[in-house]
Amino acid sequence: PKRNISRDFSDGVLLAETVQHFYPRLVEMHNYSAANASAQKMYNWQTLNKKVLKRLGIVLSVKEMEEACNCAPLVVEAILLRL
């Protein structure tokens, strides 16, 4: 079950699944793996930013991606609002 939005979205997989629901041709889920390590979380966010969000006209800064990986409060909510 999903309980903490910042933690649940920290690896980028849940955002990829959300975007895939609305834009199934944009997201290839095999590129994203559930992660606990910061390096893998950052890789997922960079891939999502480069391959998917860019096509939607959304570009995340490195700071935003790092804050999302580190479960900073209200970062995920801000990203979701931009979608």
Buried (B, 14 or more C-beta within 10 A) or exposed (E): EEEEBBEBBBBBBBBBEBBBEEEEEBBEEEBBEEBEEEEBBBBBBBBBBEBBBEEEEBEBEEEBBBBBBEBBEEBBEEBEEEE
